[in-house]
Amino acid sequence: MTPPWLTLRQGTAPLVVSLPHTGTEIPAEIEAGLVSPWLARKDADWFVDRLYDFADDLDATIVRTAISRTVIDVNRDPSGASLYPGQATTELCPTTTFDGEALYRDGQAPEAGRRRATWFDPYHAALQAEIARLRRMHPRIVLYDAHSIRSEIPRLFPGLLPHFNIGTNGGASCDPGLQAGIEAICDATGLSWVSNGRFRGGYITRAYGRPGDGVHAVQMELACRAYLAEPVGPVGPGTWPPAYDPAYAAPVAAALARVLSACLAFGARAP
């Protein structure tokens, strides 16, 4: 039985869309130990689920958690190994925001074991089951991990992040032809893009991208200004998140629809 916090749409196309960071729900017993509920939701991938609402029409399989990444980050290595050694990042159960602000009051540090069993493991069980189901139907599939992040976070990266950040773990998680096709679509928008820059793909991309086994994984990290009227500089409760405007987001949503269509076409071709 699918837990109430987990959204699972089962499609038949050779495409899984993972939405690991769009959730904002925080159980009351965890929220009680936080410095600020707003800080705890600050680093959500705001409105990314709305941005990709066209994925239903593509008959994609969609896996989404409603639980905030502050509770547990389902895109982190559960062993605790850093995805980006030597660079600032956040943990399986984050204790700070991306900007380095403390999330928990003194003496309220998170305990990861129960959280992993409650939320992390079921999310990954659902991903694994859907990948296996679709692989029984198709000789190869694409796992597309959808994300966003504020455009300017000095603790994580210098200057402005490119609009489109494509992560394939240095080319190890997908066929080079798929990566090149996505790059061409991003380039055609006239917006900035990079592959395997600051964001090379998180745990989901790295754990499940196995091109030799017919599973091709790609992470797309969008700078928020690509689809939101993002304020410049530091943000606060009065300015973040900005309202979602479908008209403002439409050009990038159209480009992302072409990206997912390219993923479908790739999956449908005989390997």
N, C-alpha and C positions, 0 to 999 in steps of 0.2 A: 504494500500500500504506500502510495506517495505521501510523504508528510506535508502538512498544510503550508509550510514555508517554502516548499520546493515546487516550482512550476516545471512541468514536463509536457511538451507537445511532441508527439511522435509523428514524424513525417515519413515519407518513403523515398524522398530524394537523397542523393549521396552527400548530404551536407548536415553537419551538426553545428549549431550556433550556441556557444557557451557564454553565459552572462553572469560572471562570478562576483561582480562588484557593484551591481545596481541596487542591491538591497539596502534598506535603512532601518529594519526592525531590530530592536535591542530589547531582550527580555528585561523585565523590571528589576530582577535581582542583580543583573549586571549593570544596568543603568545607575543603580543606587551607589555604585562605587566609582562612578566616573566624575571627572572634574566638570564636564559640561556636555550635555547631550548634543549641542551644536558641534562642538569640536569632534565628538565621536562620529558624526555623520559628514564632516567636512570633506573627507577624501573619497566619498562615494563616486562612482562613475555616473554622474547625474544625468538622468533621462536617456541613457544609452538604450534602454529597452524600448523607449518610444521612438528613438531614432531608427531602430532596426525593425519597426513594427511591420514592415513589408515582408519580412522573412516568412511569415505565415503563408503568404501568397505563393512563395517559391516551394512550398511543401517541405521546408527545412524542419529538422528536429531541433527543438529549442530546450535548453536546460538552464534554469535560472534559480538562484537562491534569493529569497527576500531578506535574509539575515545580513546585517551590516558587517562589513569587513573588520570593523573594530572588535566584534565578537570573536570571529575567527576568519582568517583569510584563506579561502579555498584555493588560491593561486600561489601558495607558498609551499616549499618543500616541508613535509611534516617531520622530517628528521631534524629540522632546524638549520640545515646548511643554507648559507646565503646564496641567492641567485646571482648576486653581483658583488663578489668578494672585493673588499677594499673601497666600496662605494656605499654611501648612505642608503638605507632601505628600511623596510619595516618587517616585523616578525610574523610568525604564524598567528599569534595573538598579539596584535600591535600594542605597544605601550606608549607610543608617541604618534603624533600626526606626521605628515610628510614634512612639515615645517619644523619638527622637533619639539612641539608642545606636548607636555605630559597629558596623557589621557585619563590616568587613574589617580585618585587621591592616595595619600600615603597609607601604606598597609593594605592596599586593595589590588595588588598585582594579579593579573589573570592566571588561572590554572588551566593549562592547555588540554590535559587528558580527557576530561569530561566533555569539553567543547568539541574536541576532535571527534569523539564517538557520536555526539549528538548531531553535529552539523557537517563537519568536513567529510567523514567517511560516507554518509549517505549521498552527498553531492557527487563524490567520485564513483560510488557504486552505480549511480544513475548514468553518469558519463560512460563508464565502462560497458554497461549493459546496452546502451544505445549504439555505441561504436560497434560492439559485437553483432547487434541485430542488423545494422545497416551493412556490415561487411558480409553477412550471409546473403544479402540482396544484391550487393555491388562488388565488383572486383577491386575497387578503390573508392575511398571517401575523403572528404575534407572536413577537418575540425577547425572551426573558425572561432577564435577567442576574442570577444569584443570588449574594448576598454576605452576609457578616456581619463584625462588628467589635466589639471590647470596648466596653462601655457608657460607659466613662470614660477618656478620653485627653486630658488638658489641653492637650497640644501641638497637637492637631487641633481641638478644640471645647470650649467651656465646659460644665461641669455634666454631667448625664446625657443621653445621646443618646436620642431617642424609640425605642420598640420597633421600629416599622416606619418605614423611610425610603424613600420612593418617589421615584425619579429619572426624569424624562422630559425632561431638558435644558430646563427651563422650559416644558414643553408642546410643544416642537418635535419630539420623537421619536415621538410617538404621538397617536392620536385623543383628543380631550378626553373622549369618552364612555368609552373604555377606562380612562383615568386615574381618572375619577369612580367607575367600578364597583369598581376596586381599593380606592380610598379608603373606599368604603362598607363593604366587607368588613372592612378593618382597623378602622374605627370601631366596627363591631358587636362586636368582641372586647372592648371596654372598655379596651384597652391604648392607649398613646400612639402617635401617628403624625404624620408630616409629609410633604408633597410638596415636592420641590425646595428642601430646606433645606440643611444642610451638604453633603449628597451629592445632586448633581443628575444623576448618571449619569456613568460613566467613558467611556473611549475607545470601548468596544464599543457602548454605547447611542448615543453621539453619531455614530459613524461609520456605523452601519447603520440607525438609525432614519430611515426615509424614508416617511412616511405617504402622500405623493403617489404613491409607487411600490409601495404595498401592503405595506410592511414597517414594522411598529409595534414600537418597542423600549422596554422598561421595565427599569430596574434596581431591585432590591429589596435594600436594605442593612438587615439585621437587627441590632439591638443584641443581643449574645450572651446577655444575661440573659433574653431572650424565650424561649430554648429550652435554655439550659444553666444549671446551678447556679453562676453566675459569682461568683467571689470579689470582695469589695469592695476597692477600692484597688489599689496596685501588685501585680504578679504576679511569681512566680518559678518556677523549675523544679519546685518541690514543689507548686505550686498551679495551674499552667497548662500544658496545658488541663485543665479538669475532665473527668471521665468523661461519656460520652454516655449519658443515661438516656432511653430511648424514652417512658417514662411521663411524665417531666417535660416532654418536648418535644411530647407529643401534642396539647395544645390549639392551639399555634401551627402545628404540622404540619397540623392539620385546617383552620385558617384559610388556610394557604398552598395546600392542596388546592382550596379554594373560589376562591382567586385564580387558580390555573392553569385551573380549570374556566371561570372568567369569560373568561380569555384565549382558551380554545378556542371558547367560544360567540361571542366577538367575531370570531374568525377565520373561523368557519363562516358568519356572516351575509354576505349579499351586500352589497358596499360601495355 
